[in-house]
Amino acid sequence: MRIGITQTDETHTPALLESLYDQVEFYKNYAGAYAVSLPYKLWLMGLRLENDGRGDLSLLAERITAAEEQLLCHESKWFEAYMRSSGWTDMPLDKVKDGVYQNKLKRQNARLNAENTAALSALLGQDLASRDRKRLARIPDILRLANALSREKMSVVRLPQM
C-alpha cells in the first residue's frame, strides 16, 4: 500500500503485510458497493438512469440539494451496514485519541453509530457530516465517469408519477 514496506521486521510483520493486502480488497469492494448503491440514491431523489444516448445529468444538482437530509441519513446507514458486514465493530468514543477514530488492525471505527457523528465531530474538531455531503456532491462526477468508461450516454430522468 502507501507505506512502501519491502521487508518484514518486528514492526512490519507478515501478519501486518497480509492485513494491508486485505485492506486493498476492502477498499475495492467498498468502491464497488458504493457504485451499486447509486441507483438507490437516485430513487430516493425521484430519479432513475435511462440509456437514451444523451448523458444529461442536469436534474441531479437541484435534486441532491432538495433531498440532502434523506440522502445523508442513507449515507450513514449505508456506511454502517457496509462496515459491519465487513467485520468492523464500534470503537468507543473514549478510545478516540489524537484525531484517530479507527483501529484498522482491530477493525474498530467510532463512526459506525450515526448518533455518535456530532460527538465525534466535536472530539476531532472536524465536520464529519461534510464528508458525506462531499460524497453526495460527487454523484454527477461518478455518473459522468461511468458514462465515459462504458461509452454509453445514460441520462438521469424523473421517475414516472404513479
Solvent accessible surface area in square Angstrom, and as a share of the most:
residue,aa,sasa,rsa
1,M,99,0.44
2,R,214,0.78
3,I,109,0.55
4,G,54,0.52
5,I,40,0.21
6,T,134,0.78
7,Q,135,0.60
8,T,66,0.38
9,D,68,0.35
10,E,162,0.73
11,T,99,0.58
12,H,56,0.25
13,T,49,0.29
14,P,94,0.59
15,A,75,0.58
16,L,34,0.17
17,L,59,0.29
18,E,117,0.52
19,S,30,0.19
20,L,22,0.11
21,Y,135,0.51
22,D,70,0.36
23,Q,24,0.11
24,V,70,0.40
25,E,60,0.27
26,F,21,0.09
27,Y,94,0.36
28,K,127,0.54
29,N,81,0.42
30,Y,40,0.15
31,A,61,0.47
32,G,36,0.35
33,A,28,0.22
34,Y,19,0.07
35,A,53,0.41
36,V,118,0.68
37,S,11,0.07
38,L,8,0.04
39,P,77,0.49
40,Y,103,0.39
41,K,0,0.00
42,L,1,0.01
43,W,145,0.51
44,L,27,0.13
45,M,1,0.00
46,G,25,0.24
47,L,1,0.01
48,R,92,0.34
49,L,55,0.27
50,E,61,0.27
51,N,94,0.48
52,D,50,0.26
53,G,51,0.49
54,R,155,0.56
55,G,21,0.21
56,D,53,0.27
57,L,14,0.07
58,S,82,0.53
59,L,36,0.18
60,L,1,0.00
61,A,72,0.56
62,E,97,0.44
63,R,71,0.26
64,I,17,0.09
65,T,103,0.60
66,A,82,0.63
67,A,15,0.12
68,E,53,0.24
69,E,126,0.56
70,Q,98,0.44
71,L,0,0.00
72,L,20,0.10
73,C,67,0.40
74,H,31,0.14
75,E,0,0.00
76,S,27,0.17
77,K,126,0.54
78,W,33,0.11
79,F,33,0.14
80,E,48,0.22
81,A,62,0.48
82,Y,31,0.12
83,M,6,0.03
84,R,97,0.35
85,S,94,0.61
86,S,30,0.20
87,G,46,0.44
88,W,14,0.05
89,T,72,0.42
90,D,61,0.32
91,M,13,0.06
92,P,67,0.42
93,L,49,0.25
94,D,108,0.56
95,K,125,0.53
96,V,17,0.10
97,K,131,0.55
98,D,148,0.77
99,G,43,0.41
100,V,86,0.50
101,Y,33,0.12
102,Q,55,0.24
103,N,46,0.24
104,K,70,0.30
105,L,123,0.61
106,K,138,0.59
107,R,84,0.31
108,Q,46,0.21
109,N,4,0.02
110,A,1,0.01
111,R,24,0.09
112,L,0,0.00
113,N,51,0.26
114,A,48,0.37
115,E,151,0.68
116,N,36,0.18
117,T,21,0.12
118,A,81,0.63
119,A,48,0.37
120,L,0,0.00
121,S,20,0.13
122,A,82,0.63
123,L,101,0.50
124,L,26,0.13
125,G,70,0.67
126,Q,73,0.32
127,D,84,0.44
128,L,0,0.00
129,A,29,0.22
130,S,33,0.22
131,R,90,0.33
132,D,6,0.03
133,R,90,0.33
134,K,122,0.52
135,R,47,0.17
136,L,2,0.01
137,A,65,0.50
138,R,120,0.44
139,I,0,0.00
140,P,18,0.11
141,D,81,0.42
142,I,55,0.28
143,L,10,0.05
144,R,130,0.47
145,L,105,0.52
146,A,49,0.38
147,N,11,0.05
148,A,65,0.50
149,L,131,0.65
150,S,62,0.40
151,R,212,0.77
152,E,74,0.33
153,K,97,0.41
154,M,48,0.22
155,S,0,0.00
156,V,4,0.02
157,V,26,0.15
158,R,128,0.47
159,L,47,0.24
160,P,87,0.54
161,Q,165,0.73
162,M,223,1.00
